Amino acid sequence: MSDKKQTSMLLPVFLTVFIDLVGLGIIIPIIPDLVLDFRHTNNLLAGIGIDERYIILGFLLASYSLAQFFGAPILGALSDRFGRKPILLISLIGTLLGYIVFAIGIAEQNLYILFASRMLDGFTGGNIAIIMSSISDVSDNKSRAKNFGLIGMAFGLGFILGPYIGGKFSKPEFANWFNDLTSLHVSNLSMPFWFAALLTTLNIIFVLYMFRETLVGRKNTSVSLTTGFKNIYKAFKMPNLRILMIVSFLLILGFNFFTQFFSPYVMKKFEWSIENVGDFFAFIGICSALGQGLIVRRFSGKVAPNKILNISLLVMAAGIACQLIPMPGNDYQLLFAVPFISLSQGFSTPNINALISQQADAKSQGEIFGINQSIQSLGMAIPGILAGYLATYSGMLPIITGAILIFFAWVVFKMMYKVVK
């Protein structure tokens, strides 16, 4: 496929991921503040101690990924059978409903509704696996890592606007202005979720009219609630895929220990507000977008993915560990390591995805990324559950654990992965 044709097909995919990640990024600074409530601004968990709140936060974060563990492989398999576009639309509709239900849960101060909304969003949240399959549909071995890097740039751009919007829209003065303008009564913490719902609605319209089907052939892949467990078993039966999945699992596991509980760490240690957290993650997004847009894509196709991963995984582990090094002055020290973390993550993820994609034929890309999504869903669920308990001892422990796990990902890849000739 020509570069011009690839670009024309990738643009709608890029915009779809960008809009989706803006919506996802909006909620990053909100949920920790909502549950932990260091500033005593809501009554969601009135009367419950801080240790119990850390544990509840962990399970709330994990509920999305646990539901995704069961749902994403099903959607990936269905996208191989019926095409990428219809299944992507179903996934986005689930995301839309999830945001709306979460906003209602905040308004009702009902923890059970919040859990239900995250599980609904998670079960239908296979859109990233479908997007990855679409990229593979239009890529060859030479352009695959480069095209995955483009989508990584969409991730970065989404994380620039998403957390920033979440931080700004959660300010009471914005909610007051909106309520006065519309004669509604929307709380400041639910405002970002209503905005995310609006963005997702626009995304659905965009996919409906602009997204071109990328799947040429069809494959009758089996669909089952146990597909997630079968996928893990299947991954470990394929020699080279087994190593890549272990590396991918350790990477996502470690990175989510860092990202999921970095907000509680700085909210407590430095008394950061939602707006501060949103600005910080926006800075991560800027570094990620610039790195993947200007640097990662230049290396893709010129340097083998395995050579890049031999360096990027180690740099990421070191960058996360540096966030905990005490330095004189103030919390601005936290910004120094961000470019290294963002750039190394920007190199690591698309190159692992490229290597994983090479393990399957054209008709099985949905299935192979369904397998990868199962592994990643577990990697996102486990940190929430365990980090909640670790944080009751020290807010630093989840971040330390994340750095160690990514270091082990580097060790496994360096020592065990064999290049396919």
C-alpha positions as CSV (number, residue, x, y, z in Angstrom):
1,M,0.0,0.0,0.0
2,S,1.4,3.4,-1.0
3,D,2.3,5.9,1.7
4,K,-0.3,8.4,0.5
5,K,-3.1,5.8,0.7
6,Q,-1.9,4.7,4.2
7,T,-2.0,8.3,5.3
8,S,-5.5,8.8,4.1
9,M,-6.7,5.8,6.0
10,L,-4.8,6.5,9.1
11,L,-6.1,10.1,9.5
12,P,-9.6,9.0,10.7
13,V,-8.0,6.4,13.0
14,F,-5.7,9.1,14.4
15,L,-8.6,11.5,15.1
16,T,-10.7,8.7,16.6
17,V,-8.0,7.8,19.1
18,F,-7.3,11.5,19.9
19,I,-10.9,12.2,20.8
20,D,-11.2,9.0,22.7
21,L,-8.1,9.7,24.7
22,V,-9.2,13.3,25.5
23,G,-12.3,11.8,27.1
24,L,-10.2,9.2,29.0
25,G,-7.6,11.8,30.1
26,I,-10.3,14.0,31.5
27,I,-11.1,11.6,34.3
28,I,-7.4,11.0,35.4
29,P,-7.2,13.8,38.0
30,I,-10.9,13.5,39.1
31,I,-11.3,10.0,40.5
32,P,-8.4,10.1,43.1
33,D,-9.7,13.4,44.5
34,L,-13.3,12.2,44.5
35,V,-12.5,9.0,46.5
36,L,-9.6,10.3,48.8
37,D,-11.2,13.7,49.3
38,F,-8.1,15.3,51.0
39,R,-9.8,18.7,50.8
40,H,-13.1,17.5,52.3
41,T,-15.3,18.7,49.4
42,N,-17.8,15.8,49.1
43,N,-19.6,13.2,51.1
44,L,-19.1,10.1,48.9
45,L,-17.3,8.2,51.6
46,A,-18.1,10.1,54.7
47,G,-17.0,8.4,57.9
48,I,-14.5,6.1,56.1
49,G,-10.8,6.3,57.1
50,I,-8.1,7.2,54.6
51,D,-6.6,3.7,54.5
52,E,-9.9,2.2,53.5
53,R,-10.3,5.0,50.9
54,Y,-7.0,4.0,49.3
55,I,-8.2,0.5,49.0
56,I,-11.6,1.5,47.5
57,L,-9.8,3.8,45.0
58,G,-7.7,0.9,43.9
59,F,-10.7,-1.4,43.4
60,L,-12.6,1.4,41.5
61,L,-9.6,1.9,39.2
62,A,-9.3,-1.9,38.7
63,S,-13.0,-2.5,38.0
64,Y,-12.6,-0.9,34.6
65,S,-9.7,-3.1,33.6
66,L,-11.2,-6.3,35.0
67,A,-14.3,-5.7,33.0
68,Q,-12.2,-5.0,29.9
69,F,-10.3,-8.3,30.5
70,F,-13.6,-10.1,29.6
71,G,-15.0,-7.6,27.1
72,A,-12.1,-6.5,24.9
73,P,-11.2,-10.0,23.5
74,I,-14.8,-10.5,22.6
75,L,-14.9,-7.2,20.7
76,G,-11.6,-7.9,19.1
77,A,-12.9,-11.3,17.8
78,L,-16.1,-9.8,16.6
79,S,-14.1,-7.1,14.7
80,D,-12.4,-10.0,12.8
81,R,-15.8,-11.4,12.0
82,F,-17.9,-8.3,11.2
83,G,-15.4,-5.6,10.5
84,R,-13.7,-2.9,12.6
85,K,-16.2,-0.1,12.1
86,P,-19.4,-1.6,13.5
87,I,-17.7,-3.0,16.6
88,L,-15.8,0.3,17.2
89,L,-19.2,2.1,17.2
90,I,-20.6,-0.4,19.8
91,S,-17.5,0.2,21.9
92,L,-17.8,4.0,21.8
93,I,-21.5,3.8,22.7
94,G,-20.6,1.9,25.8
95,T,-18.0,4.5,26.6
96,L,-20.6,7.2,26.2
97,L,-23.0,5.5,28.6
98,G,-20.2,4.9,31.1
99,Y,-19.4,8.6,31.3
100,I,-23.1,9.5,31.7
101,V,-23.7,6.9,34.5
102,F,-20.5,8.1,36.3
103,A,-21.7,11.7,36.3
104,I,-25.0,10.5,37.7
105,G,-23.2,8.5,40.4
106,I,-21.3,11.6,41.5
107,A,-24.5,13.6,41.6
108,E,-26.2,10.9,43.7
109,Q,-23.0,10.4,45.8
110,N,-23.5,6.6,45.2
111,L,-20.3,4.5,45.1
112,Y,-22.2,1.5,43.6
113,I,-23.2,3.5,40.6
114,L,-19.6,4.6,40.1
115,F,-18.5,1.0,40.1
116,A,-21.2,0.0,37.7
117,S,-20.3,2.8,35.3
118,R,-16.6,1.9,35.2
119,M,-17.4,-1.8,34.6
120,L,-19.8,-0.9,31.8
121,D,-17.2,1.3,30.2
122,G,-14.5,-1.3,30.7
123,F,-16.5,-4.2,29.2
124,T,-17.2,-2.2,26.0
125,G,-13.8,-0.5,26.1
126,G,-12.2,-2.6,23.4
127,N,-11.8,0.3,21.1
128,I,-8.0,0.6,21.4
129,A,-7.6,-3.1,20.4
130,I,-9.8,-2.5,17.4
131,I,-7.9,0.6,16.5
132,M,-4.6,-1.3,16.7
133,S,-6.1,-4.0,14.4
134,S,-7.1,-1.3,11.9
135,I,-3.6,0.1,11.9
136,S,-2.2,-3.4,11.2
137,D,-4.8,-3.8,8.4
138,V,-3.2,-1.0,6.5
139,S,0.5,-1.4,7.5
140,D,3.4,-3.6,6.3
141,N,6.3,-4.7,8.3
142,K,8.3,-1.6,7.3
143,S,5.6,1.0,8.3
144,R,4.0,-0.9,11.2
145,A,6.1,0.6,14.0
146,K,5.9,4.1,12.4
147,N,2.1,3.9,12.1
148,F,1.8,2.7,15.7
149,G,4.0,5.7,16.7
150,L,1.5,8.0,15.0
151,I,-1.3,6.6,17.1
152,G,1.0,7.0,20.1
153,M,1.2,10.7,19.2
154,A,-2.6,10.8,19.3
155,F,-2.4,9.3,22.8
156,G,0.0,12.0,23.8
157,L,-2.1,14.8,22.3
158,G,-5.2,13.4,24.0
159,F,-3.4,13.4,27.3
160,I,-2.4,17.0,26.8
161,L,-6.0,18.2,26.5
162,G,-7.7,15.5,28.6
163,P,-6.2,16.0,32.1
164,Y,-5.9,19.7,31.5
165,I,-9.6,20.0,30.7
166,G,-10.4,17.7,33.6
167,G,-8.5,20.0,36.0
168,K,-10.0,23.2,34.7
169,F,-13.6,22.0,34.3
170,S,-13.7,20.6,37.8
171,K,-13.2,24.1,39.3
172,P,-16.3,25.2,41.2
173,E,-16.4,28.6,39.4
174,F,-16.7,26.8,36.0
175,A,-19.6,24.7,37.3
176,N,-21.3,27.8,38.8
177,W,-21.0,29.6,35.5
178,F,-22.5,26.6,33.6
179,N,-25.3,26.3,36.1
180,D,-26.1,30.0,35.9
181,L,-26.1,29.8,32.1
182,T,-28.3,26.7,31.7
183,S,-30.4,26.9,34.9
184,L,-29.1,23.3,35.7
185,H,-27.5,22.0,38.8
186,V,-24.3,20.1,37.9
187,S,-21.6,19.6,40.5
188,N,-18.0,20.6,39.7
189,L,-16.7,17.1,39.8
190,S,-19.3,15.7,37.4
191,M,-18.8,18.5,34.9
192,P,-15.7,16.9,33.2
193,F,-17.7,13.6,32.8
194,W,-20.5,15.4,31.0
195,F,-17.9,17.1,28.7
196,A,-16.3,13.7,28.1
197,A,-19.7,12.3,27.1
198,L,-20.1,15.2,24.7
199,L,-16.8,14.4,23.1
200,T,-17.6,10.7,22.8
201,T,-20.9,11.6,21.1
202,L,-18.9,13.6,18.5
203,N,-16.5,10.7,18.2
204,I,-19.4,8.4,17.4
205,I,-20.7,10.7,14.7
206,F,-17.2,11.1,13.3
207,V,-16.7,7.3,13.1
208,L,-20.1,6.8,11.6
209,Y,-19.5,9.1,8.7
210,M,-15.7,9.3,8.2
211,F,-14.2,6.0,9.4
212,R,-13.5,3.7,6.5
213,E,-13.6,-0.1,7.0
214,T,-10.0,-1.4,7.0
215,L,-10.6,-5.1,7.2
216,V,-10.6,-6.9,3.8
217,G,-11.1,-10.5,4.7
218,R,-13.2,-12.0,7.5
219,K,-12.4,-14.6,10.0
220,N,-14.9,-16.5,12.1
221,T,-13.1,-16.1,15.4
222,S,-14.8,-17.8,18.4
223,V,-16.5,-15.5,21.0
224,S,-16.7,-16.4,24.7
225,L,-16.6,-14.8,28.1
226,T,-13.6,-17.0,28.9
227,T,-11.7,-15.7,25.9
228,G,-9.5,-13.6,28.1
229,F,-8.2,-16.7,30.0
230,K,-7.9,-18.6,26.7
231,N,-5.9,-15.7,25.2
232,I,-3.4,-15.8,28.0
233,Y,-3.0,-19.6,27.5
234,K,-2.7,-19.1,23.8
235,A,-0.1,-16.4,24.2
236,F,2.1,-18.6,26.3
237,K,2.0,-21.4,23.7
238,M,3.7,-19.3,21.0
239,P,7.4,-19.1,21.8
240,N,8.3,-15.5,20.7
241,L,4.8,-14.2,21.4
242,R,5.2,-15.5,25.0
243,I,8.2,-13.4,25.7
244,L,6.7,-10.3,24.1
245,M,3.5,-10.7,26.1
246,I,5.5,-11.1,29.4
247,V,7.4,-7.9,28.5
248,S,4.1,-6.1,27.5
249,F,2.5,-7.3,30.8
250,L,5.4,-6.2,33.0
251,L,5.5,-2.8,31.2
252,I,1.8,-2.0,31.5
253,L,1.9,-3.4,35.1
254,G,4.7,-1.1,36.1
255,F,3.5,1.9,34.2
256,N,0.1,1.7,35.8
257,F,1.5,1.4,39.3
258,F,3.1,4.7,38.5
259,T,0.2,6.5,36.7
260,Q,-2.7,5.3,38.8
261,F,-1.2,6.2,42.2
262,F,1.0,9.1,41.3
263,S,-2.0,11.5,41.8
264,P,-2.7,10.3,45.4
265,Y,1.1,10.6,46.1
266,V,1.4,14.2,45.1
267,M,-2.0,15.2,46.4
268,K,-1.0,14.1,49.9
269,K,2.7,14.9,49.8
270,F,2.6,18.3,48.0
271,E,-1.1,19.1,48.6
272,W,-1.7,19.3,44.8
273,S,-5.2,20.1,43.6
274,I,-7.1,18.4,40.7
275,E,-5.9,21.3,38.6
276,N,-2.3,20.7,39.5
277,V,-2.5,17.0,38.7
278,G,-4.2,17.9,35.4
279,D,-1.5,20.3,34.5
280,F,1.2,17.7,35.3
281,F,-0.3,15.0,33.2
282,A,-0.8,17.5,30.4
283,F,2.9,18.2,30.6
284,I,3.5,14.4,30.2
285,G,1.2,14.5,27.2
286,I,3.1,17.4,25.6
287,C,6.4,15.5,26.0
288,S,4.9,12.3,24.7
289,A,3.3,14.0,21.7
290,L,6.5,15.9,20.7
291,G,8.6,12.9,21.3
292,Q,6.5,10.5,19.2
293,G,5.7,13.0,16.6
294,L,9.2,14.4,16.1
295,I,11.6,11.7,17.3
296,V,10.0,8.2,17.4
297,R,8.6,8.3,13.9
298,R,12.1,9.3,12.6
299,F,13.6,6.2,14.1
300,S,10.8,3.8,13.0
301,G,11.8,1.8,10.0
302,K,15.5,2.8,10.4
303,V,16.3,1.2,13.7
304,A,14.9,-2.3,14.5
305,P,12.2,-2.4,17.3
306,N,14.2,-4.8,19.4
307,K,17.3,-2.4,19.5
308,I,15.0,0.4,20.5
309,L,13.4,-1.6,23.3
310,N,16.8,-2.6,24.7
311,I,17.3,1.0,25.6
312,S,13.8,2.5,26.1
313,L,12.6,0.1,28.8
314,L,15.7,0.7,30.9
315,V,15.4,4.5,30.6
316,M,11.7,4.4,31.5
317,A,12.4,2.4,34.7
318,A,15.1,4.9,35.7
319,G,12.9,7.9,34.9
320,I,10.1,6.7,37.2
321,A,12.5,5.9,40.0
322,C,13.9,9.5,39.7
323,Q,10.5,10.9,40.7
324,L,11.2,9.8,44.2
325,I,14.8,11.2,44.6
326,P,14.7,13.9,47.2
327,M,15.9,17.2,46.0
328,P,16.2,20.6,47.6
329,G,13.5,23.1,46.7
330,N,9.9,22.3,45.8
331,D,7.8,20.0,43.8
332,Y,9.0,21.3,40.5
333,Q,11.7,18.6,40.7
334,L,9.0,16.2,39.5
335,L,9.0,17.8,36.1
336,F,12.7,17.0,35.4
337,A,12.2,13.2,34.7
338,V,9.0,13.6,32.7
339,P,10.6,14.0,29.2
340,F,12.6,10.8,29.8
341,I,9.5,8.9,31.0
342,S,7.4,10.1,28.1
343,L,9.9,9.6,25.4
344,S,10.9,6.1,26.6
345,Q,7.3,5.1,26.9
346,G,6.7,6.6,23.4
347,F,9.5,4.4,22.0
348,S,8.5,1.3,23.9
349,T,4.8,0.9,23.3
350,P,4.6,1.2,19.5
351,N,7.7,-1.0,19.0
352,I,6.3,-3.8,21.3
353,N,3.0,-3.5,19.4
354,A,4.8,-3.8,16.1
355,L,6.6,-6.9,17.2
356,I,3.4,-8.4,18.5
357,S,1.6,-7.6,15.2
358,Q,4.3,-9.5,13.2
359,Q,3.3,-12.7,15.0
360,A,0.0,-13.0,13.2
361,D,-1.3,-13.1,9.6
362,A,-3.5,-10.3,8.2
363,K,-6.8,-12.0,9.1
364,S,-5.8,-12.6,12.7
365,Q,-4.8,-9.0,13.8
366,G,-8.0,-8.6,15.8
367,E,-7.4,-11.8,17.6
368,I,-3.7,-11.1,18.3
369,F,-4.5,-7.6,19.7
370,G,-7.4,-9.2,21.6
371,I,-4.8,-11.4,23.2
372,N,-2.6,-8.4,23.9
373,Q,-5.6,-6.4,25.3
374,S,-6.3,-9.3,27.7
375,I,-2.7,-9.2,29.0
376,Q,-2.8,-5.4,29.2
377,S,-6.2,-5.4,31.0
378,L,-4.7,-7.6,33.7
379,G,-1.7,-5.3,33.8
380,M,-4.0,-2.4,34.4
381,A,-6.2,-4.1,37.0
382,I,-3.6,-5.6,39.3
383,P,-1.9,-2.3,40.1
384,G,-5.2,-0.8,41.3
385,I,-5.9,-3.7,43.7
386,L,-2.4,-4.0,45.1
387,A,-1.4,-0.4,45.0
388,G,-4.4,0.5,47.2
389,Y,-3.0,-1.7,49.9
390,L,0.6,-0.6,49.4
391,A,-0.4,3.1,49.6
392,T,-1.8,2.5,53.1
393,Y,1.9,1.9,54.2
394,S,3.5,4.6,52.1
395,G,2.4,6.6,49.0
396,M,5.9,6.0,47.5
397,L,5.5,2.2,47.4
398,P,3.3,2.0,44.2
399,I,5.8,4.2,42.3
400,I,8.8,2.2,43.5
401,T,7.0,-1.0,42.5
402,G,6.3,0.4,39.1
403,A,10.0,1.2,38.4
404,I,11.1,-2.3,39.5
405,L,8.5,-4.0,37.3
406,I,9.6,-2.1,34.2
407,F,13.2,-2.8,35.0
408,F,12.3,-6.6,35.0
409,A,10.5,-6.1,31.7
410,W,13.8,-4.8,30.3
411,V,15.7,-7.8,31.8
412,V,13.3,-10.3,30.3
413,F,13.4,-8.7,26.8
414,K,17.2,-8.3,26.9
415,M,17.9,-11.9,27.9
416,M,15.0,-13.9,26.4
417,Y,13.7,-12.3,23.2
418,K,15.0,-13.7,19.9
419,V,14.8,-11.7,16.7
420,V,12.7,-13.3,14.0
421,K,14.6,-13.4,10.8
